[in-house]
Amino acid sequence: MRVRAGLLIAGSLLVAGPAYAQSEQVRRGPPPAWVTPSELLPVPETVSGPVFLRRQDVEVHLGDKGQAQYLGYRIKILDSSALQLGNIAIAWNPGAGAPIVHGITLFRDGQATDVLKGASFEILRREDQLEAARLDGTLTAVLRVPDLRVGDELEVDLTTFSNDPGLGHNEAGFLLLAPAPAPGRYHLGLSWEQGREPALKMTPDMTAAMAKGERAVHFRFDNPALVSPPKDAPPRYSWQRTVEYSDFADWGAMSRHFAPLFAKAGTLAANSAIRQEAARIAAAQARPLDRAAAALKLVQQDVRYIYVGLNGGNLIPATADETWQRRYGDCKGKTVLLLALLAEMGIPAEPVLVNSSGMDDGFDQRLPLPQLFDHVLVRAQIDGQTYWLDGTLPPVAGPSARPVYPIGWALPVTAKGSAIEKLAWQPATTPDEINLFEIDARAGFDKPARIVTTEIVRGLAGLQKQMQFASISPAQLLAGFRQNAVGEVWQSIDDVQWRYDQKAGASILTISGTGTVNWEDGSMGAKSLALPGGGFNPPERRVRAPGETSDAPFYTRPEYTCHATTVRLPSATRAEHWSAKPSFDTRVFGRSYHRAWELRDGALRMIRGSRVEQPEVDVATAQRDNARIAAFDNSMGWIFYDPLGKEAGVGKGETVPTTYDFDWTASDVPCASPSDLR
């Protein structure tokens, strides 16, 4: 699902965003009556930067035929790096009316030149994102302003139109002023026809600047200051200088609006081949979960992903029959196809709108805006449990208890209308990434060691690895690592094995070979070695500059990583002559740090894990933990051999598995502090 851009940016120096048009020509005409261009701001005697905006006006007008979007600016070119602004582009999709250019004028030495008298737009009839599997029907008109020089002023005025059939008579979107605009004058405006006033919501910085008219609101800024969210604050604090508008009364209204679109697209023809596929799956699989998994794999494997935004397809899903017949579709088409298969097998399921970027923090504080969502999943109820199914993922990704994407808020699309739902966050029980390092030094300190490394990656990153490695033959994989990895650690690489473990939901890459172990020499035959992945960097202090929001919590992106290293000690040494850096368990800024050791059966084992237990900590907790950083153990994972004496020993009685006699793909790996798992 990809939503029409209702976002207009002031201060970003963008010429025009996507717009829709029935014609393939750029028209000429005067500005609409609702446009209120700003007066020009004088250019200061001293000004820095590549450009100065004498004015930039961004206005949106809501009417019965959709939205009209005006963009007008006059910009002074101060540096050669800004001459690229003379490349003007307007992109649009067929649907709502051709873009109208009101004027393009070049000012130099007090003289005005009508650029359109000597230059014209060239229409590019192409899909410019085919490499990203996108079909959206976009046309692009480009014009290159001739003879543009440093010191010139360029004025551009144009209006584009949008009318997404997927929204019906509802309009929604937002306006924003960029956090770091060039110096100059900025104006954002929203107006509407009689009876079309939307709900408005804005950040406090915009409320202070608002001027309200009879059927309009305006926001004007001269040389707006740079703004930034509080340092290390949760993502919701990045929502600044923004005005939201929406015709949807609430999230339930938006949910109800899209439900018929998905229901209609999922209605199968009487002779639909999808019915036969569902019957085949039902005959082959007895359990509902196995049937759902088979249907999901069919959609993932037999229908390739291509984003389809043609003819209103930006929000309206293609029918299940059409998607199956042409064997390609976007997330909407794949979702509808999967829903149809599940319905034929009597498995209750619904489409759910989500944002896959991981930036949905604070969505409950927003107005109902379709633009907030970029993806749609299937949520099914099977044997009393909730499962998420994503037809756009590789066929190794089956039904899961939680979405693969880091989703915090979701909007179910239902006929009765559903509220936006929070997906409760919990600390991960299994590491996102495990790195195993085995050093077999039994031959002695001065001999090359047998080395085996294993990388286990889960979640979205693991699926990305699957897509990367699945298309490479074993011989190519081995040759590639031999060419690029032999060097500092590896003397030779004997074997490279990769597989994706569907039960564990993990990409597993194992490399084996020989390498030199860099033992450091001490006095009287002593040796020491810093183990890979054995230490932690101390966390940075959580402080903010004066003037920043002081009560905003501090945020840490959730993650859970684990490193385990096993050293098979030289056979000629004795266990009592070995020691290691201390074990420890601590928690700072909501993140736990764990390191444990054990020496047993001639193998010295180390495990080190870090897990975010609490993504947000309040200011008082952060101040307390700032004072604890000085005592943080940031020592590397050193091990020591002293043939003349006995040091502190290894570990504090922990039990640590080796890298080779334990199933590290299991869900209960001992990577976190035992106290954090209670």
C-alpha positions as CSV (number, residue, x, y, z in Angstrom):
1,M,0.0,0.0,0.0
2,R,1.4,3.4,-0.9
3,V,-0.6,6.4,0.0
4,R,-0.9,9.5,-2.2
5,A,1.4,12.2,-1.0
6,G,-0.6,14.7,0.9
7,L,2.6,16.2,2.4
8,L,3.7,19.5,1.2
9,I,7.0,20.7,2.4
10,A,8.0,24.3,2.9
11,G,11.7,25.0,3.2
12,S,13.0,22.0,1.4
13,L,13.4,23.6,-2.0
14,L,11.4,20.9,-3.7
15,V,9.8,22.1,-6.9
16,A,6.7,19.9,-7.0
17,G,5.6,16.6,-5.6
18,P,3.4,13.9,-7.2
19,A,0.1,15.2,-8.6
20,Y,-2.6,13.7,-10.8
21,A,-3.8,14.8,-14.3
22,Q,-6.2,13.8,-17.0
23,S,-4.0,15.4,-19.7
24,E,-0.5,14.7,-20.6
25,Q,0.2,18.4,-21.2
26,V,1.2,21.1,-18.9
27,R,-1.3,24.0,-19.1
28,R,-0.8,27.7,-18.8
29,G,-3.2,29.9,-16.8
30,P,-3.6,32.4,-13.9
31,P,-3.4,31.4,-10.3
32,P,-6.6,30.3,-8.6
33,A,-8.6,33.0,-6.7
34,W,-7.8,31.3,-3.3
35,V,-4.1,31.8,-3.7
36,T,-2.6,34.6,-1.6
37,P,1.1,35.0,-2.5
38,S,3.4,36.6,0.0
39,E,5.1,40.0,-0.4
40,L,8.7,39.7,-1.3
41,L,11.2,39.7,1.5
42,P,14.1,42.1,0.8
43,V,17.5,40.4,0.4
44,P,19.7,41.2,3.3
45,E,23.0,42.9,2.6
46,T,24.8,40.0,4.2
47,V,23.3,36.6,3.7
48,S,24.9,33.2,3.9
49,G,24.1,29.9,2.2
50,P,23.4,28.9,-1.4
51,V,20.0,30.5,-1.7
52,F,17.7,33.1,-0.2
53,L,13.9,32.6,-0.4
54,R,12.3,35.9,-1.1
55,R,9.0,34.0,-0.8
56,Q,7.8,30.5,-0.8
57,D,4.0,29.9,-0.7
58,V,2.5,26.4,-0.3
59,E,-1.3,26.4,-0.2
60,V,-3.8,23.5,-0.4
61,H,-7.4,24.1,-1.3
62,L,-10.1,21.5,-0.6
63,G,-13.2,21.2,-2.8
64,D,-15.7,18.8,-4.1
65,K,-13.3,17.7,-6.9
66,G,-10.4,16.9,-4.5
67,Q,-7.4,18.9,-3.6
68,A,-5.6,21.7,-5.5
69,Q,-2.0,22.4,-4.4
70,Y,-0.3,25.7,-5.2
71,L,3.4,26.2,-5.0
72,G,5.0,29.5,-5.7
73,Y,8.5,30.8,-4.9
74,R,11.0,33.4,-5.8
75,I,14.5,32.4,-4.9
76,K,17.8,34.2,-5.2
77,I,20.7,32.0,-6.4
78,L,23.8,32.8,-4.2
79,D,26.1,29.9,-5.1
80,S,26.8,27.7,-8.1
81,S,25.7,24.7,-6.1
82,A,22.1,26.0,-6.3
83,L,22.0,26.3,-10.1
84,Q,20.4,22.8,-10.2
85,L,17.2,24.6,-9.0
86,G,16.9,25.6,-12.7
87,N,15.9,22.0,-13.4
88,I,12.2,22.2,-12.8
89,A,10.1,18.9,-12.7
90,I,6.4,18.3,-12.2
91,A,5.3,14.7,-11.8
92,W,1.6,13.6,-12.0
93,N,-0.6,10.6,-12.5
94,P,-3.7,10.6,-14.7
95,G,-6.8,11.3,-12.8
96,A,-7.7,14.8,-11.7
97,G,-6.6,17.5,-14.1
98,A,-3.4,18.6,-15.7
99,P,-1.0,20.8,-13.8
100,I,-1.2,24.5,-14.5
101,V,1.9,26.7,-14.7
102,H,1.1,30.3,-13.9
103,G,4.6,31.6,-14.7
104,I,8.3,31.0,-14.7
105,T,10.3,34.2,-14.6
106,L,14.0,35.0,-14.5
107,F,15.1,38.3,-12.9
108,R,18.5,39.7,-13.6
109,D,19.7,43.3,-13.1
110,G,16.2,44.6,-12.7
111,Q,15.0,42.9,-15.9
112,A,12.3,40.2,-16.0
113,T,12.4,37.4,-18.6
114,D,9.5,35.1,-19.3
115,V,11.3,31.7,-19.4
116,L,8.3,30.0,-21.1
117,K,8.8,32.2,-24.2
118,G,12.0,30.4,-24.9
119,A,11.7,27.1,-23.2
120,S,9.0,24.5,-22.8
121,F,8.3,21.4,-20.7
122,E,9.3,18.0,-22.1
123,I,6.9,15.2,-21.1
124,L,8.7,12.0,-20.2
125,R,6.5,9.0,-20.8
126,R,8.1,6.5,-18.6
127,E,7.9,4.6,-15.3
128,D,10.9,5.9,-13.4
129,Q,10.9,3.3,-10.7
130,L,10.7,0.0,-12.6
131,E,13.9,-1.2,-10.9
132,A,12.0,-0.9,-7.6
133,A,9.1,-3.0,-8.9
134,R,6.7,0.0,-9.1
135,L,4.0,0.7,-11.7
136,D,2.2,4.0,-10.8
137,G,1.6,5.6,-14.2
138,T,3.6,8.7,-13.3
139,L,4.4,11.2,-16.0
140,T,7.1,13.8,-15.5
141,A,7.3,17.2,-17.2
142,V,10.8,18.7,-17.1
143,L,12.1,22.1,-18.0
144,R,15.6,23.4,-17.8
145,V,15.8,27.1,-17.3
146,P,18.4,28.4,-19.8
147,D,21.2,30.7,-18.9
148,L,20.6,30.6,-15.1
149,R,23.5,32.3,-13.3
150,V,24.6,33.0,-9.7
151,G,23.0,36.2,-8.6
152,D,19.8,35.6,-10.6
153,E,16.3,35.3,-9.1
154,L,14.0,32.6,-10.3
155,E,10.3,32.8,-9.7
156,V,8.0,29.8,-10.3
157,D,4.2,29.5,-9.8
158,L,2.2,26.4,-10.5
159,T,-0.8,24.5,-9.3
160,T,-1.3,20.7,-9.3
161,F,-4.4,18.6,-8.6
162,S,-5.3,15.4,-6.8
163,N,-8.4,13.4,-6.5
164,D,-7.8,9.9,-5.3
165,P,-10.8,7.7,-6.0
166,G,-9.8,5.5,-3.0
167,L,-10.6,8.4,-0.7
168,G,-14.0,9.2,-2.2
169,H,-15.1,12.6,-0.8
170,N,-12.7,12.4,2.1
171,E,-9.5,14.5,2.0
172,A,-6.6,14.2,4.4
173,G,-3.0,15.3,4.6
174,F,-0.6,17.6,6.3
175,L,1.5,20.6,5.8
176,L,4.9,21.1,7.4
177,L,7.7,23.6,7.6
178,A,11.1,21.8,7.3
179,P,13.3,21.7,10.4
180,A,16.3,23.4,8.6
181,P,14.9,25.7,5.9
182,A,17.1,28.2,4.0
183,P,16.7,31.8,5.1
184,G,13.7,33.6,3.7
185,R,10.0,34.0,3.9
186,Y,7.6,31.1,4.1
187,H,3.9,30.8,4.0
188,L,1.7,27.7,4.4
189,G,-2.0,27.9,3.8
190,L,-5.0,25.6,3.8
191,S,-8.4,26.7,2.5
192,W,-11.7,25.0,1.7
193,E,-15.0,25.5,-0.1
194,Q,-18.2,26.0,1.8
195,G,-19.1,22.8,3.7
196,R,-15.6,21.3,3.3
197,E,-13.9,22.4,6.5
198,P,-11.8,19.5,7.8
199,A,-10.7,18.7,11.3
200,L,-7.4,20.4,12.1
201,K,-4.6,19.5,14.5
202,M,-1.3,21.2,14.7
203,T,1.8,21.3,16.8
204,P,2.1,24.1,19.3
205,D,4.7,26.0,17.3
206,M,2.2,26.2,14.4
207,T,-0.7,27.2,16.7
208,A,1.3,30.2,17.7
209,A,1.7,31.3,14.1
210,M,-1.8,30.6,12.9
211,A,-4.0,33.3,11.3
212,K,-7.6,32.0,10.7
213,G,-9.8,33.4,8.0
214,E,-13.4,32.6,7.1
215,R,-12.6,29.4,5.3
216,A,-8.8,29.2,5.6
217,V,-5.8,29.1,7.9
218,H,-2.4,30.6,7.2
219,F,1.0,30.3,8.7
220,R,3.7,32.8,7.9
221,F,7.4,32.8,8.9
222,D,10.3,35.1,8.2
223,N,13.7,33.4,8.5
224,P,12.4,30.6,10.6
225,A,14.8,29.2,13.2
226,L,16.2,25.7,12.9
227,V,14.4,23.2,15.0
228,S,15.3,19.8,16.2
229,P,13.7,17.3,18.5
230,P,15.1,16.8,22.0
231,K,18.2,14.8,21.9
232,D,17.7,11.0,22.3
233,A,13.9,11.6,22.6
234,P,11.3,9.0,21.3
235,P,10.4,9.4,17.6
236,R,7.0,11.1,18.4
237,Y,9.0,14.2,19.5
238,S,10.2,14.6,15.9
239,W,6.6,15.7,14.9
240,Q,7.3,19.5,14.7
241,R,6.0,22.5,12.8
242,T,3.2,20.3,11.3
243,V,-0.5,21.0,10.5
244,E,-2.8,17.9,10.0
245,Y,-6.2,18.0,8.3
246,S,-8.6,15.2,7.8
247,D,-12.3,14.7,6.8
248,F,-12.4,11.4,8.7
249,A,-14.3,11.8,12.0
250,D,-12.1,9.3,13.8
251,W,-10.1,6.1,13.2
252,G,-13.2,4.0,13.1
253,A,-14.6,6.1,10.2
254,M,-11.4,5.6,8.3
255,S,-11.5,1.9,9.0
256,R,-15.1,1.7,7.7
257,H,-14.2,3.6,4.6
258,F,-11.6,1.2,3.4
259,A,-13.4,-2.0,4.4
260,P,-15.7,-2.1,1.3
261,L,-12.7,-1.6,-1.0
262,F,-11.1,-4.7,0.4
263,A,-14.3,-6.7,0.6
264,K,-15.2,-5.9,-3.0
265,A,-11.7,-6.8,-4.3
266,G,-11.8,-10.1,-2.4
267,T,-15.2,-11.2,-3.8
268,L,-14.4,-14.1,-6.2
269,A,-16.0,-14.9,-9.4
270,A,-18.2,-18.1,-9.6
271,N,-15.6,-19.9,-11.7
272,S,-12.6,-18.4,-9.9
273,A,-9.4,-20.4,-10.1
274,I,-8.7,-19.3,-6.5
275,R,-11.5,-21.5,-5.3
276,Q,-9.7,-24.5,-6.8
277,E,-6.4,-23.5,-5.1
278,A,-8.1,-23.2,-1.8
279,A,-9.7,-26.6,-2.2
280,R,-6.4,-28.1,-3.1
281,I,-4.7,-26.7,0.0
282,A,-7.6,-27.8,2.2
283,A,-7.4,-31.3,0.8
284,A,-3.6,-31.5,1.4
285,Q,-3.6,-29.9,4.9
286,A,-5.8,-30.9,7.8
287,R,-4.9,-28.3,10.4
288,P,-6.1,-24.7,9.9
289,L,-2.6,-23.3,10.7
290,D,-1.0,-25.5,8.1
291,R,-3.7,-24.4,5.6
292,A,-3.0,-20.7,6.4
293,A,0.8,-21.3,6.0
294,A,0.3,-23.0,2.7
295,A,-2.0,-20.2,1.4
296,L,0.6,-17.7,2.5
297,K,3.4,-19.5,0.8
298,L,1.4,-19.7,-2.4
299,V,0.9,-15.9,-2.4
300,Q,4.5,-15.2,-1.5
301,Q,6.0,-17.7,-4.0
302,D,3.7,-17.7,-7.0
303,V,2.7,-14.0,-7.1
304,R,5.7,-11.6,-7.5
305,Y,5.7,-8.2,-5.9
306,I,5.1,-5.2,-8.1
307,Y,3.7,-2.0,-6.7
308,V,0.6,-1.0,-8.7
309,G,-0.7,2.5,-8.5
310,L,-2.4,2.8,-11.9
311,N,-6.0,4.0,-12.2
312,G,-6.5,4.7,-8.6
313,G,-4.6,1.6,-7.4
314,N,-2.7,3.7,-4.9
315,L,-5.4,3.0,-2.3
316,I,-7.8,0.7,-4.1
317,P,-6.7,-3.0,-4.2
318,A,-6.8,-5.0,-7.4
319,T,-9.2,-7.9,-7.2
320,A,-8.0,-11.3,-6.0
321,D,-8.9,-12.8,-9.3
322,E,-7.0,-10.2,-11.3
323,T,-3.9,-10.5,-9.0
324,W,-3.9,-14.3,-9.4
325,Q,-4.4,-14.2,-13.1
326,R,-1.5,-11.8,-13.8
327,R,0.6,-13.3,-11.0
328,Y,1.9,-10.0,-9.7
329,G,0.6,-7.5,-7.2
330,D,1.5,-5.1,-4.4
331,C,0.8,-5.5,-0.7
332,K,-2.9,-4.6,-1.3
333,G,-3.4,-7.1,-4.1
334,K,-1.5,-9.9,-2.2
335,T,-3.5,-9.2,0.9
336,V,-6.8,-9.4,-0.9
337,L,-5.7,-12.7,-2.6
338,L,-4.6,-14.2,0.7
339,L,-7.9,-13.1,2.4
340,A,-9.9,-14.8,-0.3
341,L,-8.0,-18.0,0.1
342,L,-8.4,-18.0,3.8
343,A,-12.1,-17.2,3.5
344,E,-12.6,-20.2,1.2
345,M,-11.1,-22.4,3.9
346,G,-13.2,-20.9,6.7
347,I,-10.3,-19.1,8.4
348,P,-11.4,-15.7,9.8
349,A,-9.0,-12.9,8.9
350,E,-8.9,-9.1,8.2
351,P,-6.6,-6.6,6.6
352,V,-4.6,-4.3,8.9
353,L,-3.0,-1.1,7.9
354,V,0.5,-0.5,9.3
355,N,3.6,1.6,8.9
356,S,6.6,-0.6,8.2
357,S,9.3,2.0,8.8
358,G,9.4,1.7,12.5
359,M,8.4,5.4,12.9
360,D,4.8,5.0,14.1
361,D,5.5,6.2,17.6
362,G,2.7,8.6,18.5
363,F,0.2,7.6,15.8
364,D,-2.5,7.6,18.4
365,Q,-1.9,11.4,18.8
366,R,-2.4,12.0,15.1
367,L,-5.6,12.7,13.2
368,P,-6.9,9.8,11.0
369,L,-4.6,10.1,8.0
370,P,-4.2,7.4,5.4
371,Q,-0.8,8.9,4.6
372,L,0.6,7.6,7.9
373,F,0.4,4.0,6.6
374,D,2.5,2.4,3.9
375,H,1.7,-1.3,4.2
376,V,-1.2,-3.7,4.8
377,L,-1.0,-7.1,6.4
378,V,-3.4,-10.0,7.1
379,R,-4.3,-10.8,10.7
380,A,-6.0,-14.2,11.2
381,Q,-7.5,-16.0,14.1
382,I,-6.5,-19.6,14.1
383,D,-7.3,-22.1,16.9
384,G,-7.8,-19.2,19.4
385,Q,-4.5,-17.6,18.5
386,T,-3.7,-14.4,16.5
387,Y,-1.3,-14.8,13.6
388,W,0.1,-12.2,11.2
389,L,0.7,-13.0,7.5
390,D,2.5,-10.9,5.0
391,G,2.3,-11.9,1.4
392,T,5.1,-9.6,0.3
393,L,7.8,-11.4,2.3
394,P,9.9,-14.3,1.0
395,P,8.2,-17.7,1.2
396,V,10.3,-18.7,4.2
397,A,8.3,-16.3,6.4
398,G,5.3,-18.1,7.7
399,P,2.4,-17.0,10.0
400,S,3.9,-15.3,13.1
401,A,2.6,-14.3,16.5
402,R,3.9,-10.7,15.8
403,P,4.6,-8.8,12.6
404,V,8.1,-9.0,11.2
405,Y,8.2,-5.2,11.0
406,P,8.8,-3.1,14.1
407,I,5.1,-2.1,14.4
408,G,3.7,-0.2,17.3
409,W,0.3,0.9,16.0
410,A,-2.1,-0.9,13.6
411,L,-5.5,0.0,12.1
412,P,-7.8,-3.0,11.3
413,V,-10.0,-2.5,8.3
414,T,-13.4,-3.7,9.3
415,A,-17.0,-3.0,8.3
416,K,-18.0,-1.9,11.8
417,G,-15.0,0.4,12.0
418,S,-12.1,-0.3,14.3
419,A,-10.0,2.1,16.4
420,I,-6.3,2.2,16.0
421,E,-4.7,-0.5,18.1
422,K,-1.4,-0.5,20.1
423,L,0.7,-3.5,19.7
424,A,2.2,-3.8,23.2
425,W,6.0,-3.9,23.2
426,Q,7.8,-6.6,25.1
427,P,11.6,-7.2,25.4
428,A,12.7,-9.8,22.9
429,T,13.1,-13.3,24.3
430,T,15.4,-14.4,21.5
431,P,18.4,-12.4,20.2
432,D,18.0,-10.5,17.0
433,E,21.6,-11.4,16.1
434,I,24.0,-14.0,17.6
435,N,27.7,-14.1,16.6
436,L,29.6,-17.3,17.5
437,F,33.4,-17.4,17.4
438,E,35.3,-20.7,17.9
439,I,39.1,-20.8,18.2
440,D,40.7,-24.2,18.3
441,A,44.2,-23.5,19.7
442,R,44.9,-27.0,21.0
443,A,47.9,-27.3,18.7
444,G,49.7,-24.6,20.7
445,F,50.2,-20.9,21.0
446,D,52.5,-20.7,18.1
447,K,50.4,-22.7,15.7
448,P,47.6,-21.6,13.3
449,A,44.2,-22.2,14.9
450,R,41.1,-23.7,13.5
451,I,38.5,-21.0,13.4
452,V,34.7,-21.3,12.9
453,T,32.4,-18.3,12.9
454,T,28.6,-18.4,12.8
455,E,26.2,-15.5,12.3
456,I,22.5,-16.1,13.2
457,V,20.2,-13.2,12.2
458,R,16.5,-13.1,12.9
459,G,13.6,-10.9,12.0
460,L,13.5,-8.5,9.0
461,A,17.3,-8.4,8.8
462,G,17.4,-12.2,8.6
463,L,14.9,-12.1,5.8
464,Q,17.0,-9.6,4.0
465,K,20.0,-12.0,4.4
466,Q,17.8,-14.7,2.9
467,M,17.0,-12.7,-0.1
468,Q,20.7,-11.8,-0.5
469,F,22.1,-15.3,-0.2
470,A,19.4,-17.5,-1.6
471,S,20.3,-16.3,-5.1
472,I,24.0,-17.2,-4.7
473,S,25.3,-20.7,-5.4
474,P,27.5,-22.4,-2.7
475,A,30.5,-22.2,-5.0
476,Q,29.9,-18.4,-5.5
477,L,29.5,-17.9,-1.8
478,L,32.7,-19.7,-1.0
479,A,34.6,-17.8,-3.8
480,G,33.3,-14.5,-2.6
481,F,34.3,-14.9,1.0
482,R,37.7,-16.3,0.0
483,Q,38.3,-13.2,-2.1
484,N,37.1,-10.6,0.4
485,A,37.5,-12.1,3.9
486,V,41.0,-13.6,3.9
487,G,43.3,-11.2,5.5
488,E,43.7,-10.0,9.1
489,V,41.8,-12.9,10.8
490,W,41.6,-15.7,8.2
491,Q,44.7,-17.3,6.6
492,S,42.5,-19.6,4.6
493,I,38.8,-20.3,4.3
494,D,37.9,-24.0,3.8
495,D,34.1,-23.8,3.8
496,V,31.2,-21.4,3.8
497,Q,27.7,-22.7,4.5
498,W,24.5,-20.7,4.5
499,R,20.9,-21.8,5.2
500,Y,17.6,-20.3,6.4
501,D,16.1,-22.1,9.3
502,Q,12.3,-21.6,9.0
503,K,11.6,-23.1,12.4
504,A,14.0,-20.7,14.1
505,G,13.2,-17.9,11.6
506,A,16.8,-17.2,11.2
507,S,19.5,-16.8,8.5
508,I,22.6,-18.9,9.5
509,L,26.0,-18.2,7.9
510,T,29.0,-20.4,9.0
511,I,32.5,-19.9,7.9
512,S,35.4,-22.3,8.8
513,G,39.1,-22.2,8.1
514,T,42.4,-21.4,9.7
515,G,43.8,-18.2,11.1
516,T,46.5,-16.7,13.2
517,V,45.6,-16.0,16.9
518,N,47.3,-12.8,18.1
519,W,48.4,-14.0,21.6
520,E,50.2,-11.2,23.4
521,D,53.4,-12.2,25.2
522,G,54.0,-11.5,28.8
523,S,56.9,-12.2,31.2
524,M,58.0,-15.7,32.0
525,G,55.9,-17.4,29.3
526,A,52.6,-15.6,30.1
527,K,50.1,-15.1,27.3
528,S,46.9,-13.0,26.9
529,L,44.2,-12.7,24.3
530,A,41.3,-10.3,23.8
531,L,38.4,-12.4,22.6
532,P,36.2,-11.2,19.7
533,G,32.9,-9.6,20.9
534,G,34.0,-9.7,24.6
535,G,33.7,-6.1,25.7
536,F,31.1,-3.3,25.9
537,N,31.6,0.3,25.0
538,P,30.2,2.4,27.9
539,P,27.0,4.2,27.1
540,E,27.0,7.9,26.3
541,R,25.7,10.3,28.9
542,R,22.1,11.3,28.4
543,V,22.1,15.1,28.6
544,R,20.4,17.9,26.6
545,A,21.4,21.4,25.7
546,P,19.8,24.3,27.5
547,G,16.4,25.1,26.0
548,E,15.6,21.6,24.8
549,T,12.5,19.9,26.2
550,S,13.6,18.9,29.6
551,D,10.9,16.4,30.5
552,A,11.0,14.3,27.3
553,P,12.0,10.7,28.1
554,F,15.2,9.3,26.7
555,Y,14.9,6.6,24.0
556,T,16.9,3.6,23.0
557,R,16.0,1.6,19.9
558,P,15.0,-1.9,21.0
559,E,17.5,-4.6,20.2
560,Y,18.9,-7.8,21.6
561,T,22.4,-9.0,20.5
562,C,24.6,-11.8,21.7
563,H,28.2,-12.8,21.2
564,A,29.6,-16.2,22.3
565,T,33.3,-17.2,22.0
566,T,34.9,-20.5,22.8
567,V,38.6,-21.1,23.0
568,R,39.9,-24.7,23.0
569,L,43.0,-24.1,25.0
570,P,46.5,-25.4,24.1
571,S,46.7,-29.0,25.2
572,A,50.0,-28.4,27.0
573,T,48.5,-25.9,29.4
574,R,46.7,-26.6,32.7
575,A,43.3,-25.2,33.7
576,E,44.4,-23.6,36.9
577,H,46.9,-21.4,35.0
578,W,44.1,-19.6,33.2
579,S,42.0,-16.6,34.2
580,A,39.7,-14.1,32.6
581,K,38.3,-10.6,33.1
582,P,35.3,-10.5,35.5
583,S,31.8,-11.5,34.8
584,F,29.2,-8.7,35.2
585,D,25.6,-7.8,35.0
586,T,24.4,-4.3,34.9
587,R,21.6,-2.2,33.6
588,V,22.0,1.4,32.4
589,F,19.4,3.6,30.6
590,G,17.0,0.6,30.3
591,R,19.6,-1.6,28.6
592,S,21.0,-4.7,30.3
593,Y,24.6,-5.8,29.9
594,H,25.7,-9.4,30.7
595,R,29.0,-11.2,30.5
596,A,29.7,-14.7,31.9
597,W,32.6,-17.1,31.8
598,E,33.2,-20.8,32.3
599,L,36.3,-23.0,32.0
600,R,35.4,-26.7,31.5
601,D,36.7,-29.7,29.5
602,G,39.7,-27.8,28.2
603,A,37.5,-25.0,26.7
604,L,37.2,-21.5,27.9
605,R,33.7,-20.1,27.2
606,M,32.5,-16.6,27.1
607,I,29.1,-15.2,26.5
608,R,28.1,-11.5,26.2
609,G,24.6,-10.2,25.7
610,S,22.9,-6.9,25.5
611,R,19.2,-6.4,25.5
612,V,17.0,-3.3,25.7
613,E,14.6,-3.9,28.6
614,Q,12.9,-0.5,28.6
615,P,13.0,1.7,25.4
616,E,12.1,4.9,27.3
617,V,13.5,6.1,30.6
618,D,12.5,9.2,32.4
619,V,14.8,12.1,33.1
620,A,15.4,11.2,36.7
621,T,16.5,7.7,35.8
622,A,18.8,9.0,33.1
623,Q,20.4,11.4,35.6
624,R,20.9,8.6,38.1
625,D,22.5,6.4,35.4
626,N,24.7,9.2,34.2
627,A,26.4,9.1,37.6
628,R,26.9,5.3,37.2
629,I,28.8,5.5,33.9
630,A,32.1,6.0,35.6
631,A,31.9,2.6,37.2
632,F,30.8,0.8,34.0
633,D,33.0,-2.2,33.2
634,N,34.1,-1.5,29.6
635,S,37.1,-3.9,29.7
636,M,37.6,-6.1,26.7
637,G,37.1,-9.9,27.0
638,W,40.7,-10.7,28.0
639,I,41.8,-14.2,28.9
640,F,45.2,-14.8,30.6
641,Y,47.6,-17.7,30.8
642,D,50.2,-17.6,33.6
643,P,52.3,-20.8,33.9
644,L,53.9,-19.7,37.2
645,G,50.9,-18.8,39.3
646,K,47.1,-18.7,39.6
647,E,45.1,-15.5,39.1
648,A,41.5,-14.8,40.0
649,G,40.2,-17.6,37.9
650,V,37.4,-17.8,35.3
651,G,33.8,-16.8,36.0
652,K,31.7,-16.8,39.1
653,G,30.2,-20.3,38.9
654,E,28.1,-19.7,35.7
655,T,27.3,-22.3,33.2
656,V,28.2,-21.3,29.7
657,P,27.8,-23.5,26.7
658,T,30.4,-23.8,24.0
659,T,29.8,-22.6,20.5
660,Y,29.8,-26.2,19.2
661,D,27.8,-28.3,21.7
662,F,24.7,-26.2,22.0
663,D,21.8,-25.4,19.7
664,W,22.2,-21.7,19.3
665,T,19.1,-21.5,17.1
666,A,16.9,-22.4,20.1
667,S,14.6,-19.8,21.7
668,D,16.2,-20.1,25.2
669,V,19.8,-19.2,24.5
670,P,21.5,-17.9,27.8
671,C,22.5,-14.5,26.4
672,A,20.7,-12.2,28.9
673,S,21.2,-11.8,32.6
674,P,19.1,-14.4,34.4
675,S,17.6,-11.6,36.5
676,D,16.3,-9.9,33.3
677,L,14.5,-13.0,32.2
678,R,12.4,-13.4,35.3
